[in-house]
Structures are given as structure tokens and as C-alpha cells.
Amino acid sequence: MDISQLLSMGSSRATRLCKAFIVAVVTSLVAAMCVVVQPAVAQARSECSGGSYSNLHWKDGSPGVKDGVYNGRSEQAQVEFDWEVPNSATKGDTFYIQLPEELVTVNTGLLQLKNNSGVVVAEANIIGNSKKVEFTLTEVVDKKFEVKGKAHFTVEWDRDSKSNLPEKGFGTVKNPGKLRFDGCGSGNLNGVYTPDGPAGVRHESGKSGEYFGPKDVDGKTHHLFGWTVFVGSDTGTSSFSVTDTPPEGHKFSCDSKFAEGNWSPIILEATTESGTTPTNVIQIGTGVKHTGKHNLTLSNHAQKVQWEPVRTLGAHGFEIDCQEKSLTVNFPYGVDPRTGPRIVLTTHTEVKPIPGSRITNKASINGKDVEGSVVIPSAGGWAEGKLGGFAFRKQATGLERGLEKSFDFEWTCHHKNDLNKETNKGSTSLKSGESHHVSDQDKGTICNLKEKNADVEGYGRVTKWIVNGKTQESESVEVEASAKNEQAAIIEVTNSYTKKEEKPKTGSFKVTKKVKGLSTNHKDIQYPFTYTCTKEGADTKSGNFTITGEGEQVIDNIPAGYSCSVTEDTEKATVKGYSLVANVSGPVTIVADQIQEILVNNLYSQGKGSFSITKELQDPSNIAAGKKFSFEYECENKDLNFKTGGTVGPIGAGEKATVKDIPAGSICTIKEQDAKVPGADLKVSGLDESIIVGNDEKNVKVTNTYSVWRANIVLSKEITGSTSSALLEKPFEVDYVCVLGTRKRGGKVTVTAKTPIVISDLRSGSECTFTENTKDLDVKSARFNPAGSTTKTTVKVGDKGTNVSAKLINDYKELGKVSLTKVIGGLSADAWGSTGQNPREFDVEVTYKDASGDNKTQTLKISEDKITQLPALPAGTEIKIREIMPNNSALTTWSTPGYSSADGSAVVRDNGDGSATIIVPANSFDKPALVKVRNTANIPWWWSLLILVPFVVPHLVPSDSGSSSSATSTSTPQKPAAPSTQQPAPVKEKQKPKKTLAVTGASVHMVLIFGLILTMTGGAFFVMRRRQD
């Protein structure tokens, strides 16, 4: 809808719409103005409400600044300025500095500007690669007025900026460019950055460095430094090495985690005619491109991006050996002289570097030292609401790390209207960065402030005083103190140090030659010398010179600190017919601008020499330890009609004996005395030939090799007292110990009676003791007899290779066994013997000594056809045996027993009194010896009277015929007839006669006949049994 359309509407409606349109337009314009204007106002208030800066300049001592121009391509510079805060500022207000396009900040972290009490007034967090530095005020500004101060921070060239410095550069040497700083203030500083040179430019050997800043690794903060070693194009086309050691407190980064961006901590590259080579590629001496080998620990992306793409070129260009405290890069085929590689490496330290300090590092390129340094970027300033008097602060730049120095100040004050009246004085010591406030001064007081002991050895110094913004160079300044309610006068004292590049100081040394003992015919002898001068970490200086006769030679231009020594060629100084002793002093240490002296004295003696004998032993058994040796010698020189001899020594192993004053040309023979050692073979070397004595000392080394004798002992076992096969097979354990001096050897062996044991490789002369283990020596058929045994013996080992016998004897008591059985004879044998229904048992009493020697008596029961065995007893044991006689009865009469051996194996002595002695036979253990105990059992004698019954009975019993009784006759018993060898026929038992026969005549005759038969039968039976027994 346009204006004409609005007008075409009704007047009232149009009026309302027009008013609304006008209001909307005005509102939009106002809103637009608010959008445009208000942010600008807010921005001005938020960024510069805290103050402004002025007096912008390059800080004195900046490493990359020379003559007020920042021209260091790879170095940094420090921007310094004054700042002040308006009284309207409050806590949280800020002011800032905007950097020019060509510069960026260097990461120095939090910068705090503190007053004299250590309270922070303003602070800024300075990060790297930034174009802006902003300061924020603290609550101090709420309490103090006219707060002001001075501050500085570090910048470097921004090679990645839009201004394209590497290609276009900035300014020229004759016409430096203007670096414009903006923000809450403004200023222009001079700078020159020359563009990078064309590709393929040769370069010389050198080194540079830069500070990368802090990095957290494994929970710790490490500060990283980058170093570039430029290997000169002319270093060589054959093998050489570059070596480097890290700065003090630093370590080489051999792991990607200690490198920026976790890239490779060490890389090599080169600029060639065709441009920059790929990373980790160089041109070797033949012009061929190769990569190299390394022992680095790489991250994945470092491996893939910086190393793997060039692997196909072959790893022949270089070899990196990276250790924490050393770095070696070897170039086995040199470098192309048309270019030169660059070694880019990193070091790291956990110690935070001091801002403004200088870190220096040296490397060696094929023996040539190159040095680079890094000035630690710094940012600082001081600000105080200081009132009255004056305040001064100390700054020192250019000193190497570790050179922490205190600076002494003193001041004297007087009133400006009375210069001769001193009103105040004082002194203090400050370190770099510290300040001091002298406040107790009256208005109008003039104070002279002077610095003392500011010089540092090896450094040049320039001291600048800035008093209330005005600069002057002197050793002291005067300042007028402010009133107590006024801002204190501000003094900044800066010492800029530069390390002096002094030429190496040199000195000299003189060799003075003296000759004694030669005739004048030899005064023009030429004496050759070699000198060598060394210093740790430096090249060796050496050379040759000759002195004729007695004289001197001066060697000049030797660097101070070197140690120099001289060696004479004594072979060429030798004169025939003379012996030479040359004494050379030194070495000497070279002192700058001084001449040191080395004396060389040649002492000649006509025609005499010496020989020495050194004794050595090869004695692994230490048999000749401590022995001393003497030698007999005889020397003869027939041309001089000289002959001498004698004895030298005694000397021990490793010792030497010398025979002196032997005319040169003499032939000497040497013999060793009493070198043999008992029990060992000896071999002597070194005395095989005679020696010829010259003008010097002839050394003879005599070596005695001893081999100890070794021999054997044959240990045998003898068994006595028994022939048991079990003993012949039984193994016996024997412990042995052989002792020779302090040496002992022992062990355990097993021996049998059949097989001796040989203990070999024993030292001859050793005393060996053999002790048998006497436990469990008994066997089944024999008992060990300790009293008759030899279970311990000692023998001495014989001479070399001999066998010495040792014998252990075990005596045994062999066991045997005896058994008893009963034999019964006589007329009644059948009744009591084994054929009877109840064989009778007979008691016998035996007495003997058992195997342990104790007397024992026991009663045994024996019977016919039954064997009773006695206990096993040692062979030869006597057993006394006695039968306990059985009682006679009406039917049996027992005879005295008899004893006999059943098989003849046992000795049986029948004592004839019913007892016997039995000797236990050998070899009867398994088959006991059987002894018979014999008795005869007969009917009583009075049974023979039965024969008279037929004669007596007729007379006692009346007969039918009435005959008278016959006369009774008595008869004496007859001795039994000799026993028959025939076994009597068995006699049938007769029936008893009937009682009725007693009264008949026939019966009497039958009784008589029966009695006779019975008597004859009994007698025959008795005789037969006796013979059988």
C-alpha cells in the first residue's frame, strides 16, 4: 500500500492509518539507532574503561631487537608500555592492546601486575598466537587513586598472517616498516622481516632455537623447546655424524607425546633446487634422495603422515639414535653439497623457565661446534598506588639460566636548598623483577640512587635508568622525592647483558732438552719428539718436532686449558754401546699468554743393561700358595771377557726381581731353584732359552704350572664268621671324608663283599676316613658282631695314579638250629612209643647261651616221631641237655637215656649220666641238625620169677596121685644172650589157663612149658630191641 492508496481512503480512517504508519516508521528508526549506537557505547565502556596505555616501545634487551628495530626473523621481541587508570575505574574494568597484522603474542600465561605489598592490581592471561592483550583491574583501584605502572609482553612474527611475510616480507633494512598497535592507546614500532630466499640456497652449519611453551604429559607439565640444526652444505659427501646434548635440566624428546601436536619429535628436511623435500627426506652426497632410520616412539598420525609416505625411497640417508641425554644423527653417505639438511628436534623440561632468561645449546657437526640460544619470552610490569618518596625496580635481561644475581643499591638524600646536609641514606638488595619503595622523605628532598656490583663475568652490560618516563644511561641517578600525599617518583633500572664473544686465549709451551753421559762425538744427535694437547670435549692438537743435541723448542698457539705432553722417540735416540734412560716431565696445562716448560733429560750409560724376572703361577688347586721362588743366573760376554752369576729372589707370584749392571751383549742363562711342590707335577715355561741383555731392561716371565697328583682308593668289604650267601650279596653303606690341609672332600658309597668300590680323583696325600653305617647289618642266618668287626678305617691317598686299598671287616656269628626227637626201645616200647594209643611226652631240660650271650634254661617236651626245635643259636654254641627220667611202674622199668645225632651233622657228646652236650653245627639254619634222645622201657626184672611158678605150684596144690611135693630149687638169673640181628616174630597173646588145670598133672606141665616159653621170648625181644637202639 503506497501513499496514494492511503489518501484514497476515508479521511478518518486514512488519518488513523497515516498516524500509525508515521509512528511505526519513527519507532523503526529509533530502534535501528539503538542497535547501531548502543553496542558501540557498551564496547567502549567494557574494553577501555579500565585505563589506557602510552609510551609504547621495544623493551631494552629484547633478543630480536637491534637499534630500535625488530629484525630477528626467528627471534622474539618484547613490547613495553606505560599504563594508567582513571579515578573512575572500578574492579573488573579493562583496557587492552591490539597487535598489528604482522605480529602475534607468545604464550607466557597469566601476567599479574603487583604493587609493593605483593597485591595484584591488574592481570592478563596472555596466550600464544593472539592479536590482543587485555588487562582486568582488581579491587585495589577502588581504594587507590592515580594508579599507574609499566608492563611488557612478548611478540613474534606472524608468518601465517594475511600479510604473507615469508613471500613479501615487511619493510627493508634501510626503510623499516611501521608496526601499528591500537586498542586503548596507540603506538608505532619499527620492524623488518626479509622474505625467505629462493629454493636451493646453500647454507652454513648453525643452530637456532625457540620456546614452544608448556604441555601437559602424563599428568605433569613439560616445557617444550624447538631446536633446528643446520647441517652445512660443505660438511662432506662421505660418512659423518651430528651429535647433540640437551641443555642442563632438559631431555631430548624421543616420543611423540613430548612434541607439539604429537608429531614426530625429530624430523629432517632439506631445501633443494626443486623445492623443499618431503618431510624426513634428504639428498645424500651423490644427489639421490633417501629417507632414514630411527628409534623414535611415534604416534599413529606421525607414523602415517611423516614417515610411511617416504619409506619407498630407502632408509639410506640418515640414522637417528635418540636417547634422553644424547642425540646422534649419522649421515653414512654424507650430504649433497648443493643443499644441506635441517634437523628439527625438541627438548623438554619439567622446570618452568625463568622469563627473560637465555637457554643455550651446543651441537657438533662432524667435529665442528655450533650454538643456538632461546630467550624465554617474558611479560611483566609493576603498578602501585605508591605515595611519597620514590620507588625503584630492578630488571636484568640476557643472562643465561642459572645465573641468578642480586644487585646492591644505596642512596643518600639531602634537601635541594642545602646540598651539604644529608637528610637520609639507606641500602637494599634486589633481584631481577623486585622493587623497593623509599617513602619517608620530605618534599623537596633530592636523592642519589646508585647501583653496585652490577657486572657479570663474561658479559657486557648496559644500564639504563628510566626516571618518571625519562631514560638515561649512567651508574647512578638523582630523583626528587614526592610529597607524602603524592604519587611516588618511579625509577626503572634495567641491566641489559650480552655475552662476550671473546677470541680463544692461547699460550705456549717450551721443550728443553738435556743430554748427559755421551762424549762430544755424539753432540749433534737429532732427537725426534711428538707432542699431544687434549681438552675434554675439544679437538686434539698434535705435532712433531726435532731438537739437535741439547736445545729447546717452543710450540705456540695452543688454546688455554689444554693439557700438553711430549713423547721422545727413544728408539732413534739410542746410541750403540750405551744404555739410555729418558726422563720427561709433564704434562703441562696451557695458560693464556704464558709459556709452560717441559724438561727432557737423556741419561746415557755406556754398555750396561739389566734383566728382570717376573713370576707367574698357574695353580688352580692353590697348592703353591704363598711359595717364594729363587733363581740362579749366569751371564757371560766373551768379547769383554766378562762372566758373573748369582742368585736373585725369593719372589712370589706377581712379583719381580731385577739384575742390573750387566754389560750389553751378555748372554744370560737362568735356572729356577726348588720349584717343585710335593704332590704335584710342575711345568716351567719362560726359561727355555738364554737371553741377550741389551741397553734396556729385558723382562723374562717365568710361569710355573702346577698339576696336583690324584690317585684312587679301592674300598673292599670282608665278611668273617659266616659264609652266608646273603652276606656276600648284601650292600653296605659307607661314609668317607678326605682331608688335606684345610680342604675336605666327602661322600657316600655302597660296597659288597663280592664287589669292591673305587673312589677316584682324590688328592694325593689326603687322609681318608671310611665309616660304615652299622644300622640293620643282621641277616636272617647271621648276627653282626661289632666286637669282632672293623667298621672304621683311615688310609692315606697314594702318589699320582696309584690305588690304595682300604678294607672294612664285618664279623658275624652264624646261626644254626638243633631239633630233638624221642626214640623208645625195650620190651615195653610199643606201649609208650608212637605205635601206642597214647604216645608219651618226655620232659628234657636244655641250657645254652643265646645270641646275645645270656644264659637260658628251658624245659621242652619231646615224643617219638615228633620233632621239637630249639631256638636259632650261633654256630658252635654248646647246648646242655638232660632228660627228666620218667618214673618206673609195675609194668615198665626205664633205662638211662642216650643221645646221638640222627644224620651226623651235630656233635653230640653223651655224658653217660643221662645228659649230653650238643654243639650247634654250621649251615644248620635252614636244615636243623636232628638229635635223638633214646630210652629203653622193659618189664621189671622180677617178672622173670614167673618161670618158677610151674615148679612151685605142684607142690602147693595136691595132685590126684598123692605124690609128694618136689624139692624147690633156686636159680640165678642168666645174662641175656647177645641180641639177634633178626626181628623176633610177633608173639600171640596166650589165653590164661583155666583154674581147673591147677589140680591136674597135665596142667602143671603146661604151666611150666608156658613159663619157659615166655621167659625165652621176653629175653629174645629185649636183646633185639637193644640192638635196634
Rosetta blueprint (number, residue, H / E / L):
1 M L
2 D L
3 I H
4 S H
5 Q H
6 L H
7 L H
8 S H
9 M L
10 G L
11 S H
12 S H
13 R H
14 A H
15 T H
16 R H
17 L H
18 C H
19 K H
20 A H
21 F H
22 I H
23 V H
24 A H
25 V H
26 V H
27 T H
28 S H
29 L H
30 V H
31 A H
32 A H
33 M H
34 C H
35 V H
36 V H
37 V H
38 Q H
39 P H
40 A H
41 V H
42 A H
43 Q H
44 A H
45 R H
46 S H
47 E H
48 C H
49 S L
50 G L
51 G L
52 S E
53 Y E
54 S E
55 N E
56 L E
57 H E
58 W E
59 K L
60 D L
61 G L
62 S L
63 P L
64 G L
65 V E
66 K E
67 D L
68 G L
69 V E
70 Y E
71 N L
72 G L
73 R L
74 S L
75 E L
76 Q L
77 A E
78 Q E
79 V E
80 E E
81 F E
82 D E
83 W E
84 E E
85 V L
86 P L
87 N L
88 S L
89 A L
90 T L
91 K L
92 G L
93 D L
94 T E
95 F E
96 Y E
97 I E
98 Q E
99 L L
100 P L
101 E L
102 E L
103 L E
104 V E
105 T E
106 V L
107 N L
108 T L
109 G E
110 L E
111 L E
112 Q E
113 L E
114 K E
115 N L
116 N L
117 S L
118 G L
119 V L
120 V E
121 V E
122 A E
123 E E
124 A E
125 N E
126 I E
127 I L
128 G L
129 N L
130 S L
131 K L
132 K E
133 V E
134 E E
135 F E
136 T E
137 L E
138 T L
139 E H
140 V H
141 V H
142 D H
143 K L
144 K L
145 F L
146 E L
147 V L
148 K E
149 G E
150 K E
151 A E
152 H E
153 F E
154 T E
155 V E
156 E E
157 W E
158 D L
159 R L
160 D L
161 S L
162 K L
163 S L
164 N L
165 L H
166 P H
167 E H
168 K H
169 G L
170 F E
171 G L
172 T L
173 V L
174 K L
175 N L
176 P L
177 G E
178 K E
179 L E
180 R E
181 F E
182 D E
183 G E
184 C L
185 G L
186 S L
187 G E
188 N E
189 L E
190 N E
191 G E
192 V L
193 Y E
194 T L
195 P L
196 D L
197 G L
198 P L
199 A L
200 G L
201 V L
202 R L
203 H L
204 E L
205 S L
206 G E
207 K E
208 S E
209 G E
210 E E
211 Y E
212 F E
213 G E
214 P E
215 K E
216 D E
217 V E
218 D L
219 G L
220 K E
221 T E
222 H E
223 H E
224 L E
225 F E
226 G E
227 W E
228 T E
229 V E
230 F E
231 V L
232 G L
233 S L
234 D L
235 T L
236 G L
237 T L
238 S L
239 S L
240 F E
241 S E
242 V E
243 T E
244 D E
245 T L
246 P L
247 P L
248 E L
249 G L
250 H L
251 K E
252 F E
253 S L
254 C L
255 D E
256 S H
257 K H
258 F H
259 A L
260 E H
261 G H
262 N H
263 W L
264 S L
265 P L
266 I L
267 I E
268 L E
269 E E
270 A E
271 T E
272 T E
273 E L
274 S L
275 G E
276 T E
277 T L
278 P L
279 T L
280 N L
281 V L
282 I E
283 Q E
284 I L
285 G L
286 T L
287 G L
288 V L
289 K E
290 H E
291 T L
292 G E
293 K E
294 H L
295 N L
296 L L
297 T E
298 L L
299 S L
300 N H
301 H H
302 A H
303 Q H
304 K H
305 V H
306 Q H
307 W H
308 E H
309 P H
310 V H
311 R H
312 T H
313 L H
314 G L
315 A L
316 H L
317 G L
318 F E
319 E E
320 I E
321 D E
322 C E
323 Q E
324 E L
325 K L
326 S E
327 L E
328 T E
329 V E
330 N E
331 F E
332 P L
333 Y L
334 G L
335 V L
336 D L
337 P L
338 R L
339 T L
340 G L
341 P E
342 R E
343 I E
344 V E
345 L E
346 T E
347 T E
348 H E
349 T E
350 E L
351 V L
352 K L
353 P L
354 I L
355 P L
356 G L
357 S L
358 R E
359 I E
360 T E
361 N E
362 K E
363 A E
364 S E
365 I E
366 N L
367 G L
368 K E
369 D E
370 V E
371 E E
372 G E
373 S E
374 V E
375 V E
376 I L
377 P L
378 S L
379 A L
380 G E
381 G E
382 W E
383 A E
384 E E
385 G L
386 K L
387 L E
388 G E
389 G E
390 F E
391 A E
392 F E
393 R E
394 K E
395 Q E
396 A E
397 T E
398 G L
399 L L
400 E E
401 R L
402 G L
403 L L
404 E L
405 K L
406 S E
407 F E
408 D E
409 F E
410 E E
411 W E
412 T E
413 C E
414 H E
415 H E
416 K L
417 N L
418 D E
419 L E
420 N E
421 K E
422 E E
423 T E
424 N E
425 K E
426 G E
427 S E
428 T E
429 S E
430 L E
431 K E
432 S L
433 G L
434 E L
435 S E
436 H E
437 H E
438 V E
439 S L
440 D L
441 Q L
442 D L
443 K L
444 G L
445 T E
446 I E
447 C E
448 N E
449 L E
450 K E
451 E E
452 K E
453 N L
454 A L
455 D L
456 V L
457 E L
458 G L
459 Y E
460 G E
461 R E
462 V E
463 T E
464 K E
465 W E
466 I E
467 V E
468 N L
469 G L
470 K E
471 T E
472 Q E
473 E E
474 S L
475 E L
476 S E
477 V E
478 E E
479 V E
480 E E
481 A L
482 S E
483 A E
484 K E
485 N E
486 E E
487 Q E
488 A L
489 A E
490 I E
491 I E
492 E E
493 V E
494 T E
495 N E
496 S E
497 Y E
498 T E
499 K E
500 K L
501 E L
502 E L
503 K L
504 P L
505 K L
506 T E
507 G E
508 S E
509 F E
510 K E
511 V E
512 T E
513 K E
514 K E
515 V E
516 K E
517 G L
518 L L
519 S L
520 T H
521 N H
522 H H
523 K L
524 D L
525 I L
526 Q E
527 Y E
528 P E
529 F E
530 T E
531 Y E
532 T E
533 C E
534 T E
535 K L
536 E L
537 G L
538 A L
539 D L
540 T L
541 K E
542 S E
543 G E
544 N E
545 F E
546 T E
547 I E
548 T E
549 G L
550 E L
551 G E
552 E E
553 Q E
554 V E
555 I E
556 D E
557 N E
558 I E
559 P E
560 A L
561 G L
562 Y L
563 S E
564 C E
565 S E
566 V E
567 T E
568 E E
569 D L
570 T H
571 E H
572 K H
573 A H
574 T L
575 V L
576 K L
577 G L
578 Y E
579 S E
580 L E
581 V E
582 A E
583 N E
584 V E
585 S L
586 G L
587 P L
588 V E
589 T E
590 I L
591 V L
592 A L
593 D L
594 Q L
595 I E
596 Q E
597 E E
598 I E
599 L E
600 V E
601 N E
602 N E
603 L E
604 Y E
605 S E
606 Q E
607 G L
608 K E
609 G E
610 S E
611 F E
612 S E
613 I E
614 T E
615 K E
616 E E
617 L E
618 Q E
619 D L
620 P L
621 S L
622 N L
623 I L
624 A L
625 A L
626 G L
627 K L
628 K L
629 F E
630 S E
631 F E
632 E E
633 Y E
634 E E
635 C E
636 E E
637 N E
638 K H
639 D H
640 L H
641 N L
642 F E
643 K E
644 T E
645 G E
646 G E
647 T E
648 V E
649 G E
650 P E
651 I E
652 G L
653 A L
654 G L
655 E L
656 K E
657 A E
658 T E
659 V E
660 K E
661 D E
662 I E
663 P E
664 A L
665 G L
666 S L
667 I E
668 C E
669 T E
670 I E
671 K E
672 E E
673 Q E
674 D L
675 A L
676 K L
677 V L
678 P L
679 G L
680 A E
681 D E
682 L E
683 K E
684 V E
685 S E
686 G L
687 L L
688 D L
689 E L
690 S L
691 I E
692 I E
693 V L
694 G L
695 N L
696 D L
697 E E
698 K E
699 N E
700 V E
701 K E
702 V E
703 T E
704 N E
705 T E
706 Y E
707 S E
708 V E
709 W L
710 R E
711 A E
712 N E
713 I E
714 V E
715 L E
716 S E
717 K E
718 E E
719 I E
720 T E
721 G L
722 S L
723 T L
724 S L
725 S H
726 A H
727 L H
728 L H
729 E H
730 K L
731 P L
732 F E
733 E E
734 V E
735 D E
736 Y E
737 V E
738 C E
739 V E
740 L E
741 G L
742 T L
743 R E
744 K E
745 R E
746 G E
747 G E
748 K E
749 V E
750 T E
751 V E
752 T L
753 A L
754 K L
755 T L
756 P L
757 I E
758 V E
759 I E
760 S E
761 D E
762 L E
763 R E
764 S L
765 G L
766 S L
767 E E
768 C E
769 T E
770 F E
771 T E
772 E E
773 N L
774 T L
775 K L
776 D L
777 L L
778 D L
779 V E
780 K L
781 S L
782 A E
783 R E
784 F E
785 N E
786 P E
787 A E
788 G E
789 S E
790 T E
791 T L
792 K E
793 T E
794 T E
795 V E
796 K E
797 V L
798 G L
799 D L
800 K L
801 G L
802 T L
803 N E
804 V E
805 S E
806 A E
807 K E
808 L E
809 I E
810 N E
811 D E
812 Y E
813 K E
814 E E
815 L E
816 G E
817 K L
818 V E
819 S E
820 L E
821 T E
822 K E
823 V E
824 I E
825 G E
826 G L
827 L L
828 S L
829 A H
830 D H
831 A H
832 W H
833 G L
834 S L
835 T L
836 G L
837 Q L
838 N L
839 P L
840 R L
841 E L
842 F E
843 D E
844 V E
845 E E
846 V E
847 T E
848 Y E
849 K E
850 D L
851 A L
852 S L
853 G L
854 D L
855 N E
856 K E
857 T E
858 Q E
859 T E
860 L E
861 K E
862 I E
863 S E
864 E E
865 D L
866 K E
867 I L
868 T E
869 Q E
870 L L
871 P L
872 A L
873 L E
874 P E
875 A L
876 G L
877 T L
878 E E
879 I E
880 K E
881 I E
882 R E
883 E E
884 I L
885 M L
886 P L
887 N L
888 N L
889 S L
890 A L
891 L L
892 T L
893 T E
894 W E
895 S L
896 T L
897 P L
898 G E
899 Y E
900 S E
901 S E
902 A L
903 D L
904 G L
905 S L
906 A L
907 V E
908 V E
909 R E
910 D E
911 N L
912 G L
913 D L
914 G L
915 S E
916 A E
917 T E
918 I E
919 I E
920 V L
921 P L
922 A L
923 N L
924 S L
925 F L
926 D L
927 K L
928 P L
929 A E
930 L E
931 V E
932 K E
933 V E
934 R E
935 N E
936 T E
937 A E
938 N E
939 I L
940 P L
941 W H
942 W H
943 W H
944 S H
945 L H
946 L H
947 I H
948 L H
949 V H
950 P H
951 F H
952 V H
953 V H
954 P H
955 H H
956 L H
957 V L
958 P L
959 S L
960 D L
961 S L
962 G L
963 S L
964 S L
965 S L
966 S L
967 A L
968 T L
969 S L
970 T L
971 S L
972 T L
973 P L
974 Q L
975 K L
976 P L
977 A L
978 A L
979 P L
980 S L
981 T L
982 Q L
983 Q L
984 P L
985 A L
986 P L
987 V L
988 K L
989 E L
990 K L
991 Q L
992 K L
993 P L
994 K L
995 K H
996 T H
997 L H
998 A H
999 V H
1000 T L
1001 G H
1002 A H
1003 S H
1004 V H
1005 H H
1006 M H
1007 V H
1008 L H
1009 I H
1010 F H
1011 G H
1012 L H
1013 I H
1014 L H
1015 T H
1016 M H
1017 T H
1018 G H
1019 G H
1020 A H
1021 F H
1022 F H
1023 V H
1024 M H
1025 R H
1026 R H
1027 R H
1028 Q H
1029 D L
